[in-house]
Amino acid sequence: MGIGMSNAMRWPDGFIAVDWGTTNRRAYLLDADGRQGAEFEDGQGVLAVPAGGFPAAVAEIRARLGDKPLMMAGMIGSNRGWVEAPYVGCPAGIAELASALAWPAENVAIVPGVSFAEGHRADVMRGEEVQLLGALAAGLIPSDCLVCHPGTHNKWAALAGGRIVSFRTIMTGELFNLLSEHSILSDLLEGEAEAGEAFAAGVEAGLSGAGLPAELFAVRARVLLGQAPRGDAPSFTSGLLIGADVAIGLRDKSERDVIVMGRPELTRFYAAAIAQAGRQPIELDGERSFIAGCARIAELL
């Protein structure tokens, strides 16, 4: 009997899937058929857990959702998490993930991330791979497709033959946060961005490749000179960054539809920018895909 199995708990009887990131965690109770029951989300990301505190944090999850095995993914498997789950190199499918799980405790599995290295390019992901391959396992996306996964660090991933073959990370969300908090634009970016005319104008500038650093400073200059309303700055800046992001992601000149996977409050902005770039976006719920990915991995144990 391996470390992942015991008589007290059995994966086929149901388990808890946990998407454990840097600043928050989301946990879902799944029954024997992979159906979702209770769930919760809180701000107890890996950086909020004190040294040596992960066993207690896992015990708290079980106290809230039940005494079940845990399947965890995300930054919990990073060098800042509980134990480091080494990356699986591209091309990576669901079987490769299942065969490389880390087991920090009895009936607790951590899904490895995925890495990509080619020439001077190097990239890594943790957590998104479960959603990408979970969507595939659930029949939500084809085995060959291009996926945009918005987040703090947006991912553009190419799937072929049912495996992740390459991907690229763009720090769009983090850049917007840094500009909002630590730049000369911070006083202009206090409001909420909206996917309206100002956003579309920013997308157009970002897609054009006009020069992102110069365009960012011009956000302030246009407001100072009365060429743009102050209230448009958050939407225009968001569009500018996302437009530049989409220009990179769509360097693949194929005519394939683009799957936009994640939370609706993020996917709608990227879907609008992708449509403006002349491609057809298809929005997909990342939560549903994550649950499907964890369920498929559990089946392969």
C-alpha positions in Angstrom: 0.0 0.0 0.0 1.6 3.3 -1.1 1.7 6.5 0.9 -1.4 7.8 -1.0 -3.6 5.0 0.2 -4.9 3.8 3.6 -7.8 1.8 4.9 -9.2 4.9 6.7 -9.7 6.9 3.6 -10.3 5.8 0.0 -10.1 8.1 -3.0 -13.0 6.4 -4.8 -15.3 7.4 -1.9 -14.8 11.1 -2.6 -12.1 13.6 -1.8 -11.4 17.3 -1.4 -9.9 19.3 -4.3 -7.9 22.4 -3.3 -6.6 25.2 -5.6 -4.1 26.7 -3.2 -2.5 29.9 -4.5 -0.1 32.5 -3.2 -2.7 34.7 -1.6 -5.9 32.6 -1.5 -7.2 29.1 -1.5 -10.4 27.4 -2.9 -11.5 24.0 -1.7 -14.3 21.8 -3.1 -15.8 18.6 -1.7 -16.3 16.0 -4.4 -18.4 12.9 -4.0 -17.6 9.4 -5.4 -19.0 10.4 -8.8 -16.9 13.6 -9.0 -19.9 15.8 -8.3 -19.3 19.0 -6.3 -20.8 19.5 -2.9 -19.7 22.0 -0.3 -16.9 24.5 -1.0 -15.2 27.5 0.5 -12.7 30.2 -0.5 -10.6 32.3 1.8 -7.4 34.4 2.0 -5.2 31.7 3.5 -2.8 31.4 0.6 0.6 29.8 1.0 2.2 33.0 2.2 -0.3 33.3 5.0 0.7 29.9 6.5 3.5 30.1 9.1 6.5 27.8 8.9 5.5 24.3 9.7 1.9 25.2 9.6 0.6 23.3 6.6 -0.5 20.1 8.6 -2.7 22.4 10.7 -4.0 24.2 7.6 -4.9 20.9 6.0 -6.6 19.8 9.2 -8.7 23.0 9.1 -9.8 22.2 5.5 -10.9 18.7 6.7 -12.7 20.2 9.7 -14.8 22.4 7.3 -15.4 19.9 4.5 -15.0 16.4 5.9 -12.4 13.8 6.7 -11.4 13.0 3.1 -8.2 12.6 1.0 -6.9 15.9 -0.4 -5.8 16.6 -4.0 -4.0 20.0 -4.0 -2.6 22.1 -6.9 -1.1 25.5 -7.3 1.6 27.3 -5.2 1.2 24.7 -2.4 3.6 22.6 -4.5 6.1 25.4 -5.0 9.3 26.2 -3.1 7.1 28.6 -1.0 4.5 25.9 -0.3 4.4 22.7 1.8 6.7 20.5 -0.2 8.1 21.2 -3.7 6.4 19.0 -6.4 9.0 19.0 -9.3 7.7 20.3 -12.6 6.7 18.0 -15.4 8.2 19.1 -18.7 6.3 19.7 -21.9 4.7 17.9 -23.6 2.6 17.1 -20.5 -0.8 15.3 -20.3 -3.0 14.3 -17.4 -1.3 10.9 -17.1 2.1 12.6 -16.7 0.7 14.7 -13.9 -0.9 11.8 -12.1 2.4 9.8 -12.2 4.4 12.6 -10.7 2.3 13.6 -7.7 4.0 14.6 -4.5 2.8 13.0 -1.2 3.6 15.2 1.8 1.4 13.2 4.1 -1.0 10.2 4.1 -3.9 10.8 1.7 -2.6 14.2 0.7 -1.4 14.6 -2.9 0.1 17.7 -4.6 -0.1 18.0 -8.4 3.2 18.9 -10.0 3.4 22.1 -12.2 4.4 22.1 -15.8 7.6 23.6 -17.3 8.6 24.7 -20.8 12.2 25.2 -22.0 13.3 25.9 -25.6 16.3 27.9 -26.6 16.3 31.1 -24.5 12.7 30.7 -23.5 11.8 29.2 -20.1 8.4 29.2 -18.4 6.5 27.5 -15.6 3.0 27.1 -14.3 1.3 25.7 -11.2 -2.4 25.2 -11.0 -3.4 26.2 -14.5 -2.3 22.8 -15.9 -5.1 21.1 -13.9 -7.7 23.5 -15.4 -6.3 23.0 -19.0 -6.2 19.3 -18.9 -9.4 19.0 -16.8 -11.3 20.9 -19.5 -9.9 18.5 -22.0 -10.8 15.4 -19.9 -14.4 16.8 -19.5 -14.7 17.3 -23.2 -15.0 21.1 -22.9 -12.1 21.8 -25.3 -10.6 19.9 -28.2 -7.3 18.0 -28.0 -5.7 20.6 -30.3 -6.3 24.2 -29.3 -5.0 27.6 -28.1 -6.0 28.6 -24.5 -5.7 32.0 -22.9 -5.8 31.7 -19.1 -6.2 35.2 -17.5 -4.9 35.9 -14.1 -2.2 37.8 -12.2 0.2 36.0 -14.6 -1.7 35.3 -17.8 -0.9 32.1 -19.7 -1.2 31.4 -23.4 -1.0 27.6 -23.8 -1.0 25.4 -26.9 -2.4 21.9 -26.7 -1.8 19.2 -29.2 -2.7 15.6 -29.1 -4.3 16.1 -25.6 -1.1 17.5 -24.0 0.3 20.9 -23.2 3.1 21.3 -25.7 4.1 24.9 -25.1 3.0 28.0 -23.2 4.0 31.6 -22.4 3.4 33.7 -19.3 2.7 37.4 -19.5 2.7 39.4 -16.2 -0.2 41.6 -17.2 -2.2 41.5 -14.0 0.8 42.1 -11.8 1.9 45.0 -14.0 -1.5 46.7 -13.6 -1.3 46.1 -9.8 2.2 47.6 -9.7 1.1 50.6 -11.7 -1.9 51.1 -9.5 0.1 51.0 -6.3 3.7 52.2 -7.0 3.7 54.4 -10.1 3.1 57.9 -11.3 -0.2 56.6 -12.6 -1.4 55.4 -9.2 -3.8 58.3 -8.5 -5.4 57.8 -11.9 -6.0 54.0 -11.5 -8.1 54.0 -8.4 -11.4 53.2 -10.2 -12.7 50.0 -11.7 -11.9 49.2 -15.3 -14.9 48.6 -17.6 -15.0 46.9 -21.0 -16.3 49.9 -22.9 -15.0 52.5 -25.3 -12.0 53.6 -23.3 -11.0 50.0 -22.8 -11.4 49.3 -26.6 -9.2 52.4 -27.3 -6.5 51.0 -25.0 -6.7 47.6 -26.7 -6.3 49.2 -30.1 -3.1 50.9 -28.9 -1.8 47.8 -27.3 -2.5 45.6 -30.4 -0.7 48.2 -32.6 2.6 47.7 -30.9 3.0 51.5 -30.5 5.4 51.2 -27.6 4.0 50.2 -24.2 6.3 52.2 -21.9 5.6 55.4 -23.9 1.9 54.7 -24.1 1.7 54.2 -20.3 3.2 57.7 -19.6 0.8 59.2 -22.2 -2.1 58.0 -20.0 -1.2 60.7 -17.5 -0.2 63.3 -20.1 -3.6 63.1 -21.9 -5.4 63.6 -18.7 -3.3 66.6 -17.7 -3.8 68.2 -21.1 -7.5 67.6 -21.2 -7.4 65.1 -24.0 -8.9 62.3 -22.0 -11.3 62.1 -19.0 -9.6 61.2 -15.7 -12.3 58.5 -15.1 -11.3 56.7 -18.3 -7.7 56.0 -17.2 -8.3 52.6 -15.5 -10.2 51.2 -18.5 -7.8 52.6 -21.0 -4.7 51.3 -19.1 -6.3 47.9 -18.6 -7.1 47.8 -22.4 -3.5 48.9 -23.2 -1.9 46.1 -21.2 -4.3 43.4 -22.3 -4.0 44.5 -25.9 -0.2 44.2 -25.7 -0.7 40.8 -24.0 -3.1 39.6 -26.8 -0.7 40.7 -29.5 1.9 38.4 -28.0 -0.5 35.5 -27.5 -1.9 35.7 -31.1 1.4 35.6 -32.9 0.2 32.1 -33.7 -1.4 33.0 -37.1 -3.7 30.1 -37.3 -7.5 30.6 -37.6 -8.3 28.5 -34.6 -10.8 29.8 -32.0 -9.3 30.9 -28.8 -10.5 29.3 -25.5 -10.5 31.9 -22.7 -10.5 30.0 -19.4 -10.8 31.4 -15.9 -13.1 33.5 -13.8 -15.8 35.5 -15.7 -14.7 38.8 -14.3 -11.3 38.3 -16.0 -12.2 36.3 -19.1 -14.7 39.0 -20.3 -11.9 41.5 -20.8 -9.7 39.1 -22.6 -12.6 37.9 -24.8 -13.4 41.4 -25.8 -9.7 42.1 -26.7 -9.4 38.9 -28.6 -12.5 39.6 -30.6 -11.2 43.1 -31.3 -8.1 41.5 -32.7 -10.2 39.5 -35.2 -10.3 36.1 -33.5 -13.2 34.2 -32.1 -13.1 33.8 -28.3 -14.9 31.0 -26.4 -15.2 31.7 -22.6 -14.9 28.8 -20.2 -15.3 28.5 -16.5 -12.0 27.7 -14.9 -13.5 26.4 -11.6 -15.4 23.7 -13.4 -12.3 22.7 -15.3 -10.2 22.5 -12.2 -12.7 20.2 -10.5 -12.8 18.0 -13.6 -9.0 17.8 -13.7 -8.7 16.8 -10.1 -11.4 14.1 -10.6 -9.6 12.7 -13.6 -6.2 12.5 -11.7 -7.9 10.8 -8.8 -9.3 8.2 -11.2 -5.8 7.5 -12.4 -4.4 6.8 -8.9 
